[in-house]
Amino acid sequence: MLLMAKLNENEIASTSQTIYFTKNNLYNNNYKFLELDQHLCDELKEGQTLYIKGDADENVVLCTKNRTYDVTGAETSNSLLLVNNMNFFDNIREEKERSIKTVTVSGIFYEYLSVTPSKPHLKKLTELLNKSVYKGPEHEYEIKDEDLFDYDDLNKTIQASENELKEALSTMNVVTVSNKIRLLDIEYHFRALSYMLKLIEENSWSLDEIDFEETLNSLKELIPEEILISLFDKYTEESKIIDGLQLYSYKESEVCRFFAQILLYGVSKFNLDEFLQAWGESVPEGMVPDEELLNGIAIIDRKSSPSTISAFHEENLPEDINARFDILFKVKEKWTVPEITPYIRRVATQKLDVNALLAKFARASNVQGFQLPLIKQHKFNESNPETETVSLFWSVNDMFVFQNVGFSHAVGTNKYLACADCEAGPIGYHDLTNKKSYVALSRVKHC
């Protein structure tokens, strides 16, 4: 054998392994090969559990505690052998005496499961929770037991990792009632929060001196205690301790965002100036609404006369990225980065983050100098990518992504170079590897 392999005895390890095939069925369908990336390998080595999730009408996903992967079937022309007790070089490098060991091939495979990092699939979460919206104790007779879900139920059903599910729930208006996760009806939500905020004036509290026990005792006859606790946790944070009593402050941004939603609830469009005035008057004294808080819940149309605002919620958008961008640019032709980010953050992945999505599906334009970058929809010409010169870029902290700027190699994220005369740019990029600066072959202005 060594002669046939043209090897000397001193060129091989001390342990030789002879491979035999089992007499049983080699093409055993009881096993599947699963491809692992480094994260999945590390999880298994640390003793963590991997979860496979998916109903009959869903594509399968694989979840760790904090990541979700799409699982697809793949084929290979090579034979994949399932072998038990195979020794690798690291296991036998210290052995001195020559020995022969026998290993058995239990199966031959030409297919395996491939995994791809994915976004969590959360559409079903809203669908399930919409079956049991909490509208108050007087409406509980309307809710069926089979439509109620605790956290474990959701974790088993929703195609998302545990951490991703918790993060999604934290952004939703949910409460825990009898250990069940429930969406809170917006009108009941408004009633309960209004009672809580009214105590500020009644007790002459400062916004950062809210007493939890007093809030609970004052309102428990009006609002169930579980609802009060859930809302208190959502809208307050620890502020100070006075005479041993822990006090809390209301989260200004959370309160203001909710009151904006209330004003826009059930209204197709609202005069922007009238809305801003009503918004400022509706929140507790001392709180100041900021237009940036509207990002992700409303759209402002400044092209109409007068300017208008309308509700536009992220959870109503499709999970398909292409369809999502199509809808976004139908409802609004141009967006600023802060405006559009809440609508695409949920469909971003580690491999394709928000900035990468914007680089792929949009392009930047400029108004009022370089201070206000806007983006509009960009359709990538897949049939002729060479024509896409410097059109695919996005700015983040003065950084731009360039593709095909006249050089044969792909260009990564590089320092922005503006034209000194008109600041129209970009006209080139820094190569951070060799610290040289290059100029694009043709001058490119913002669209």
N, C-alpha and C positions, 0 to 999 in steps of 0.2 A: 504493500500500500504506500509506504514512504517513497519507494522508487518511482511508482506511478505518479505521485504528487511532486516528485523531484525535491524532496525534503530530506535533511539529515536528522538523526535522532535528537541531536542537541538543539534543534530548531523548534521542537514541539514541547508542550507542557508535559509534566510527569504523569498526568492522568489522561487517559484516552477514554472516549465515550463511544460506545457502539449503539447505533439507533435502530430500533426494530419497530415495525408497525403492528398495532393491535390487531387481533383476530376479529374483534368486534367491528361494528359499522364505523368506518373512518369518516363518513360524511354525516356526522351527528348533528342534528338540528337543535339539540338541547343547549348548545353554547353559542355565544356570539362574541366576536372580537370587538373591543371598544378602543378606539384611538384616544389617547390621553395627551393633553398639553402639559406644560410644566406645573401649572396651577393645580390641575386635577391629580397629577402624580404626587405633588406635595401634600394635598389633602388626604389622599389614601395612606401615605406613609405616616402621617400624623394621627391616623386612626379616625379621621372624620368620615361622615356618611355622605354618599352621593344619592340624590333622589331623582327618580325618573317620573315625570308627570305628563299627563295627557289623557283626555277622554277619547272615546272611539272616533269622534268627529274632529279631533285635533292632531296636529303634528306633534311628535314626541319632543320633549325638552329634558335636559339633564341639569340639575341644580346642585350647587354647593351651598354653603351658608350665605355667600354673598355674591354669587355669579350665576348666570343662566346661559345655557348652551343649547343651540338647535342641534338636533340629532338627525342625520340623514344616512341612508344606506350607500355604500361605495363598493366598487368591485376592483379587483387586482388580478393581473395576469399571472403573478407569482403565486406559488403555493404557500399559504400560511399554515404552519404546523403547530398543533397544540401538544406540548411536551411537558411531562411531569418530572420534577427533580433534575432538570438540566443544570449542570455546573458551568458557570462562566469563569473566565480567567481569574478575576479577582478572588474567587472562592477557592481556587486551587494553587495559586501562585506560590504558597509556602510549602506545599507538599513536595517531598524529595523522592520518595520511593515511587517507582513506576507501578501503575495500576490500571485496570480496565474496568469501566463501569458501564452498565447497561441502562439505557433510557428508552421509554416507549412513547411512540407517537399515538396519541389518542384520537386525533381528528385532523382532517385536511379542510382548509377553508379558502374560498376565493372571494368572499365578501366580508365586510366589516362595517362597523358603525363609526361614522366620522362626526366630530363635534366642531361647531363653530360658535365663538362667543356671540351672544345675542342680547337684545334688549328683553326685559321682562314682558310677558304678555298679560296686560292688565285690563283689557276690555271686558273680560268676563267678570272681573271684580265688581265693576259698577253694575253690570247686569244682575248679579246675584244680590247685591245690597239694595238695589232698587225694588226688590220684591218685598222688603220689610222696612220701608221708611218709617221712622218714629215720628208720629204727629201728636203725641201726648197720650197719657194713660186712658183717656176716654175713647181712643181709637184702637186700642190694643186687641179688641175682639175681632178686628178685621184681618189680623195677621195669622197666617197658618204656621204651625210648628215646623213643617218641613221647609219653610222659607227662611228659617232662622239659622245663623251660622256663628259658631264661636271662632276664635283665632285658629285653633288646630284644624277645624274644618276648611277654613280658607287656605291655610298653608298647604294642605293636602291637595286642594283643588286648583288653586291659581298657579299658572305656569310662571313662577318667579321664585327667586331665592328668598330665604327667610328675611334677610336684611332689606332686600328690595321691596318685599311685601310690606314690611314695617314702615319703610320710607313712603311708600304709596299711601298707606292708611293715614300717615301723619299729615299729608297734604289735603286729605278729604275731610269733609264735615261729618265725622262719625263719632258716635258715643257708644259706651258699653252699657247695656241694659240686661241684667240677669245673666251676665257673662257672655252675652251675644253682641256681636259687632253690628251696629245699626247706623244707617245714614240718617241724619237729622233733617227733618222737613224744614225748609228755609223759613217759613212763617213762624213755626214753633221755635226755631232757633232764634229768630229775631225777638220774639216775645221773652224768652228766657234771658237772653243777653241784656235786653233793655231793663228787665227787673234788676239784674246784677249791677248795671251801670248807674241806675237810679239811686242805689245805696250810697254812691260817692257823694252826691249832693245832700241826701238826707242825713248822712253822718258827718258831713263836712270833712271828708277824707281828702288827703292829697292823692294824686294819681299813683304815687309810689308808697302809699301807706294803707293798702287794702287788707282788711282783716278777714281771713278765710273762715274762721269759726262764726264770726258775726254774719257773714254773707250766707253761710249754710243755715244758721238758726233763723235768720230773718225770712228766708225764702222757701224753706222746706215744705211749708204748707201749700205753696203755689206751684213749685216745680219739684219733681222727684229728685231725691238726693243724688242718685247716680248721674243724672243729667247735669246737675249743678257741679259735681266734682269733675266730670269730663270737660265741661266748658271752662271751669276755673283752671284746669290743667292746660287747656289749649290757649287761653287768652292772658294768663298771668305768668310771672316769674318772680322768684325771690328777690327782694330789694334790700331790706334792712331788718335789724332786730332792735326793738325798743322795749326795755324792761323785761327782757326774756321772751318777748312775743315776736314770732316770725311774721313779718309783714310782706306784702307782695305789691308789684306794680303791674298795671295792664300793659300788654304789648301794643304800642301805638299802631304799628304797621298792620297787625292782625285785625285790630278793631276797625281801623279805617278801611281796609280792604273789604271786610264783611259789609260795612254800611254802604260802600259803593255797590256791592252786589245787590243789596236790598233796593237801592234806588233804581237800579237797572232791571230789576226782576219784573218780568211781564211787560216790559216796555220795548218796542221795536227800536226806537231811536229817541234820543234825548238831546235837546239843545245843550251844547257843551258849556256855555257860560252859566246857564241856569242850573245845570248839573253840578258844576264846581261850587256854586253858591250854596245849593241845597246840601251838598256833601259836607262842606265846612260847617254848616249849621247843625247837621245831624249828629256829629261825633261829640263826645264829652268835651267840656271846656278845658282848654289846655292842650288838646290834640290838634295837630295840623296835618290835613291830608296832603299827600304828595302825588303828582300825576304818575310818577314811576310805579306807584303801588297798583296802578291799573293794568300793568303788563301781565298778560296771561288771563285776564278776566274780561277785558273790554278793548274795543277798537275805536280810535278817534279818527274821524274824517274831517280833515282841515281843508279839503278841496271844496266841500259843499258850503253854501252860504245860507244861513250861518253854519259854523262848524258844529258837527254832531258827534255823539258818542253812543255806542250800542254794546250790549253784552256779547262776548265771544269767548267761550270756555274751551280750554284745551282738551278736556275729556270727551268732547263731542267730535273730535277729529279722528279719522281712521288711523290704524296702526301702520298701514303701508306707507312707507316714506314718500314715494312718488305721489301717491294720492294726497297725502297730507300737504306737501308743498304746492300741489296744484290748487287745492282749496285756499291755502293761505294767500297765494298771489291772485286769486280771483276776488277775494274779499278786500284785498288791499294791494295796490300795485307795488309800493315801496315801503320798506320797514327799516327802522333803526335796529342795531344789534340787540339792545335791551328789550325792545318790543317783541322781536321774533323768537328770542331764546327760550322763553317759557313754553312756547308751542312746539319746540323740537327737542327739548332736553330729554323727554321721556323716550324718544325713539333713538337716541344716541347710544352707542356702545363704546367699550374701551378701544376697539379698533377704529371706529368711526365716530369720533366725538362731535360735539356741537360745531366746532370750528371746521372740522373736516366736512361735515354735512353742508355747511354754508358754502364752503369752497367748491363743493360738487354741484350743488343745486342753485346757486345764486352768484351774482357778481356785484361788486361795489359800484356805487355812483356817488357823486359829490355835490353838495349844495352848501352855500355860505362858506366857501373855503374848505379846508380840510377838517374843520371842527365837527362836522355832522355827517359821517359816512352813512349812506343809505344802501340798501340792497334791493335788487330786483331779480326776478326769476331768470335762470340761465339754463338753457337746454344744451347739454353736452353733445357735440357732434361725434358720436362713436364711430361712424363710417370713415371719418377723416380727422383723427385727433390732431394731426400736424397743423391744421388750420386754427387750432385753439390757442395759438401764441401765448399772450399774457392775459387771457381773459379770466382764468380761474385763479383768483386770489382772494384772500380775506385778511382783514386786519385785526390783530389782537395785541394791544400794548405796543403799537408801532411796528408790529411784525406782519409780514405778508407771506403768503404761500404762492410761489410761482411755478408754472409748468411750461416747459418748452419755450424758453425766452430766447431762442436762437441757438441754443447749445444742444449737443446730442444727448447729454446726460440729464436725468431728472433733477430738478432743483427743489430743495426742501424749504423749511421756514427760514427766512433771511431778513436782515435788517432793511427797513424801508428807506429808499432813497428818493427824496422829492426833488423836483426841478427847482433850482435856486431862483429862477425868474418868475415862474407862475405857480409853483407848488402843485402843478397838475399831476405829475408822476403817475405810477411808478416808472422810472426810466432805467432801472438797473437793480442790482442786488449785491450784497456782500457775500463772498464765499468765506465762511467762518473757518473752514479747514486750513486754507493757505493764506488767509487774511488779505486776500486781494479783492478789489472791487471791479465789477463788470458792468457794462452798460448794455441794455437790450439793443438788438440790431435796429429796431424801429421804435420810435418814441410812442408810448402808449399813454393815453389820457384816460381818466375816469369816464365811464359811460354816462 
